[in-house]
């Protein structure tokens, strides 16, 4: 049987020997991806909120008029 350390690290050799510029580039790319995902999430959340507010306004206009 394999040692758990050996089997876990057997396919993870691509992170060895990274120089400072490579580390900076990878961190920059991951930060860019996080910002992009956050923008998408924020946009979708605001769209859902706008739809809820719009539906509430229409509902109140149609069903809650005082006449």
OpenMM code with the backbone's topology and positions (N, CA, C; nanometers):
from openmm import Vec3, app, unit

residues = "UNK UNK UNK UNK UNK UNK UNK UNK UNK UNK UNK UNK UNK UNK UNK UNK UNK UNK UNK UNK UNK UNK UNK UNK UNK UNK UNK UNK UNK UNK UNK UNK UNK UNK UNK UNK UNK UNK UNK UNK UNK UNK UNK UNK UNK UNK UNK UNK UNK UNK UNK UNK UNK UNK UNK UNK UNK UNK UNK UNK UNK UNK UNK UNK UNK UNK UNK".split()
positions = [
    Vec3(0.0839, -0.1180, 0.0000),
    Vec3(0.0000, 0.0000, 0.0000),
    Vec3(0.0882, 0.1241, 0.0000),
    Vec3(0.0344, 0.2326, -0.0508),
    Vec3(0.1074, 0.3586, -0.0546),
    Vec3(0.1011, 0.4279, 0.0807),
    Vec3(0.2048, 0.4996, 0.1092),
    Vec3(0.2021, 0.5883, 0.2235),
    Vec3(0.1099, 0.7044, 0.1870),
    Vec3(0.0298, 0.7557, 0.2795),
    Vec3(-0.0650, 0.8617, 0.2461),
    Vec3(0.0063, 0.9874, 0.1961),
    Vec3(0.1247, 1.0161, 0.2465),
    Vec3(0.2007, 1.1305, 0.1974),
    Vec3(0.2449, 1.1112, 0.0536),
    Vec3(0.2904, 0.9921, 0.0220),
    Vec3(0.3384, 0.9652, -0.1133),
    Vec3(0.2256, 0.9739, -0.2143),
    Vec3(0.1125, 0.9156, -0.1852),
    Vec3(0.0031, 0.9165, -0.2816),
    Vec3(-0.0561, 1.0560, -0.2949),
    Vec3(-0.0562, 1.1319, -0.1890),
    Vec3(-0.1128, 1.2662, -0.1953),
    Vec3(-0.0252, 1.3606, -0.2769),
    Vec3(0.1042, 1.3488, -0.2620),
    Vec3(0.1946, 1.4436, -0.3266),
    Vec3(0.2485, 1.3943, -0.4599),
    Vec3(0.2068, 1.2800, -0.5057),
    Vec3(0.2651, 1.2236, -0.6271),
    Vec3(0.2329, 1.3046, -0.7515),
    Vec3(0.1193, 1.3702, -0.7561),
    Vec3(0.0818, 1.4443, -0.8766),
    Vec3(0.0916, 1.5956, -0.8582),
    Vec3(0.1511, 1.6410, -0.7512),
    Vec3(0.1549, 1.7851, -0.7235),
    Vec3(0.2964, 1.8401, -0.7344),
    Vec3(0.3629, 1.8139, -0.8429),
    Vec3(0.4995, 1.8616, -0.8585),
    Vec3(0.5077, 1.9958, -0.9298),
    Vec3(0.3979, 2.0494, -0.9764),
    Vec3(0.4037, 2.1719, -1.0538),
    Vec3(0.4225, 2.2973, -0.9685),
    Vec3(0.4171, 2.2898, -0.8358),
    Vec3(0.4357, 2.4074, -0.7511),
    Vec3(0.5789, 2.4216, -0.7003),
    Vec3(0.6666, 2.3349, -0.7436),
    Vec3(0.8049, 2.3441, -0.6991),
    Vec3(0.8781, 2.4509, -0.7796),
    Vec3(0.9790, 2.5112, -0.7204),
    Vec3(1.0712, 2.6028, -0.7880),
    Vec3(1.0019, 2.7214, -0.8542),
    Vec3(0.9147, 2.7885, -0.7838),
    Vec3(0.8506, 2.9076, -0.8375),
    Vec3(0.9314, 3.0301, -0.7959),
    Vec3(0.9661, 3.1124, -0.8928),
    Vec3(1.0369, 3.2344, -0.8570),
    Vec3(0.9348, 3.3421, -0.8190),
    Vec3(0.9851, 3.4567, -0.7747),
    Vec3(0.8969, 3.5625, -0.7249),
    Vec3(0.8021, 3.6134, -0.8324),
    Vec3(0.8500, 3.6263, -0.9548),
    Vec3(0.7631, 3.6783, -1.0605),
    Vec3(0.6502, 3.5806, -1.0918),
    Vec3(0.6786, 3.4521, -1.0881),
    Vec3(0.5746, 3.3526, -1.1136),
    Vec3(0.4712, 3.3518, -1.0018),
    Vec3(0.5161, 3.3653, -0.8787),
    Vec3(0.4234, 3.3726, -0.7651),
    Vec3(0.3354, 3.4965, -0.7766),
    Vec3(0.3948, 3.6100, -0.8107),
    Vec3(0.3189, 3.7339, -0.8263),
    Vec3(0.2160, 3.7206, -0.9385),
    Vec3(0.2561, 3.6599, -1.0486),
    Vec3(0.1657, 3.6438, -1.1623),
    Vec3(0.0469, 3.5555, -1.1250),
    Vec3(0.0745, 3.4465, -1.0555),
    Vec3(-0.0349, 3.3573, -1.0161),
    Vec3(-0.1294, 3.4239, -0.9170),
    Vec3(-0.0738, 3.4990, -0.8228),
    Vec3(-0.1603, 3.5697, -0.7271),
    Vec3(-0.2428, 3.6759, -0.7970),
    Vec3(-0.1836, 3.7452, -0.8924),
    Vec3(-0.2570, 3.8471, -0.9668),
    Vec3(-0.3709, 3.7857, -1.0470),
    Vec3(-0.3433, 3.6731, -1.1106),
    Vec3(-0.4476, 3.6065, -1.1884),
    Vec3(-0.5601, 3.5569, -1.0990),
    Vec3(-0.5255, 3.5009, -0.9841),
    Vec3(-0.6309, 3.4513, -0.8953),
    Vec3(-0.7111, 3.5679, -0.8369),
    Vec3(-0.6451, 3.6797, -0.8086),
    Vec3(-0.7178, 3.7974, -0.7594),
    Vec3(-0.8114, 3.8502, -0.8674),
    Vec3(-0.7657, 3.8489, -0.9923),
    Vec3(-0.8487, 3.8949, -1.1035),
    Vec3(-0.9718, 3.8050, -1.1178),
    Vec3(-0.9533, 3.6744, -1.1036),
    Vec3(-1.0657, 3.5818, -1.1137),
    Vec3(-1.1650, 3.6038, -1.0007),
    Vec3(-1.1116, 3.6276, -0.8790),
    Vec3(-1.2014, 3.6537, -0.7655),
    Vec3(-1.2826, 3.7803, -0.7881),
    Vec3(-1.2175, 3.8865, -0.8377),
    Vec3(-1.2898, 4.0119, -0.8640),
    Vec3(-1.3965, 3.9918, -0.9712),
    Vec3(-1.3647, 3.9154, -1.0742),
    Vec3(-1.4600, 3.8907, -1.1809),
    Vec3(-1.5809, 3.8145, -1.1282),
    Vec3(-1.5568, 3.7128, -1.0452),
    Vec3(-1.6673, 3.6370, -0.9873),
    Vec3(-1.7507, 3.7242, -0.8936),
    Vec3(-1.6845, 3.8101, -0.8167),
    Vec3(-1.7573, 3.8989, -0.7271),
    Vec3(-1.8437, 3.9966, -0.8056),
    Vec3(-1.7928, 4.0475, -0.9178),
    Vec3(-1.8719, 4.1372, -1.0025),
    Vec3(-1.9966, 4.0671, -1.0537),
    Vec3(-1.9809, 3.9430, -1.1002),
    Vec3(-2.0958, 3.8681, -1.1508),
    Vec3(-2.1977, 3.8446, -1.0409),
    Vec3(-2.1493, 3.8047, -0.9235),
    Vec3(-2.2403, 3.7789, -0.8117),
    Vec3(-2.3137, 3.9064, -0.7705),
    Vec3(-2.2399, 4.0170, -0.7610),
    Vec3(-2.3015, 4.1440, -0.7217),
    Vec3(-2.4054, 4.1876, -0.8234),
    Vec3(-2.3726, 4.1749, -0.9525),
    Vec3(-2.4666, 4.2124, -1.0577),
    Vec3(-2.5942, 4.1296, -1.0489),
    Vec3(-2.5788, 3.9989, -1.0328),
    Vec3(-2.6968, 3.9128, -1.0243),
    Vec3(-2.7799, 3.9438, -0.8995),
    Vec3(-2.7119, 3.9686, -0.7880),
    Vec3(-2.7846, 4.0010, -0.6648),
    Vec3(-2.8630, 4.1310, -0.6806),
    Vec3(-2.8036, 4.2302, -0.7446),
    Vec3(-2.8733, 4.3574, -0.7651),
    Vec3(-2.9880, 4.3422, -0.8648),
    Vec3(-2.9717, 4.2568, -0.9647),
    Vec3(-3.0818, 4.2307, -1.0587),
    Vec3(-3.1997, 4.1657, -0.9875),
    Vec3(-3.1707, 4.0691, -0.9027),
    Vec3(-3.2774, 4.0027, -0.8275),
    Vec3(-3.3452, 4.1025, -0.7346),
    Vec3(-3.2676, 4.1855, -0.6682),
    Vec3(-3.3248, 4.2863, -0.5789),
    Vec3(-3.4122, 4.3850, -0.6566),
    Vec3(-3.3663, 4.4284, -0.7740),
    Vec3(-3.4458, 4.5201, -0.8567),
    Vec3(-3.5759, 4.4543, -0.9010),
    Vec3(-3.5719, 4.3272, -0.9362),
    Vec3(-3.6928, 4.2566, -0.9767),
    Vec3(-3.7909, 4.2460, -0.8608),
    Vec3(-3.7403, 4.2166, -0.7422),
    Vec3(-3.8281, 4.2069, -0.6239),
    Vec3(-3.8938, 4.3408, -0.5950),
    Vec3(-3.8165, 4.4481, -0.5999),
    Vec3(-3.8717, 4.5816, -0.5731),
    Vec3(-3.9752, 4.6173, -0.6796),
    Vec3(-3.9447, 4.5880, -0.8058),
    Vec3(-4.0391, 4.6183, -0.9137),
    Vec3(-4.1694, 4.5414, -0.8964),
    Vec3(-4.1591, 4.4125, -0.8644),
    Vec3(-4.2799, 4.3335, -0.8426),
    Vec3(-4.3594, 4.3841, -0.7228),
    Vec3(-4.2896, 4.4274, -0.6188),
    Vec3(-4.3590, 4.4808, -0.5013),
    Vec3(-4.4337, 4.6094, -0.5365),
    Vec3(-4.3723, 4.6939, -0.6171),
    Vec3(-4.4380, 4.8190, -0.6579),
    Vec3(-4.5616, 4.7884, -0.7419),
    Vec3(-4.5492, 4.6970, -0.8379),
    Vec3(-4.6644, 4.6608, -0.9209),
    Vec3(-4.7736, 4.5985, -0.8340),
    Vec3(-4.7366, 4.5096, -0.7446),
    Vec3(-4.8347, 4.4469, -0.6568),
    Vec3(-4.9079, 4.5519, -0.5737),
    Vec3(-4.8348, 4.6433, -0.5143),
    Vec3(-4.8989, 4.7468, -0.4321),
    Vec3(-4.9867, 4.8394, -0.5167),
    Vec3(-4.9445, 4.8691, -0.6372),
    Vec3(-5.0235, 4.9560, -0.7233),
    Vec3(-5.1536, 4.8884, -0.7640),
    Vec3(-5.1479, 4.7597, -0.7958),
    Vec3(-5.2662, 4.6884, -0.8453),
    Vec3(-5.3594, 4.6492, -0.7309),
    Vec3(-5.3065, 4.5943, -0.6245),
    Vec3(-5.3919, 4.5346, -0.5210),
    Vec3(-5.4131, 4.6212, -0.3975),
    Vec3(-5.3354, 4.7233, -0.3763),
    Vec3(-5.3472, 4.7989, -0.2512),
    Vec3(-5.3962, 4.9412, -0.2726),
    Vec3(-5.4599, 4.9652, -0.3868),
    Vec3(-5.5141, 5.0998, -0.4068),
    Vec3(-5.6359, 5.1201, -0.3178),
    Vec3(-5.6556, 5.2388, -0.2747),
    Vec3(-5.7599, 5.2647, -0.1752),
    Vec3(-5.8925, 5.3054, -0.2330),
    Vec3(-5.9224, 5.2684, -0.3579),
    Vec3(-6.0515, 5.3121, -0.4082),
    Vec3(-6.1526, 5.2034, -0.4194),
] * unit.nanometer
topology = app.Topology()
chain = topology.addChain("A")
for resn in residues:
    res = topology.addResidue(resn, chain)
    for name in ("N", "CA", "C"):
        topology.addAtom(name, app.Element.getBySymbol(name[0]), res)
